[in-house]
């Protein structure tokens, strides 16, 4: 299992990005969480196998219909053993 931190930049708040992220993560079997950052970005911690995470990252580069993703930053991190995927407020 792999763990990755994802920061999504662009028009990603107020466009259902976190809800869509959670739905996609659950669909793919990814555990972790997503949250809005005060600077307008969306932050995600995600855990799964490498192939599944790569599919998820590709989705994050596009996001939901109303989003306008400008950049996606990735950072590998230590596995934490999340058991579900949540939206953190």
Secondary structure, 3 states (H helix, E strand, C coil): CEEEEEEEEEECCCCCHHHHHHHHHHHHCCEEEEEECCCCCEEEEEEECHHHHHHHHHHHCCCCCCCEEEEEEEEECCCCCCCCEEEEC
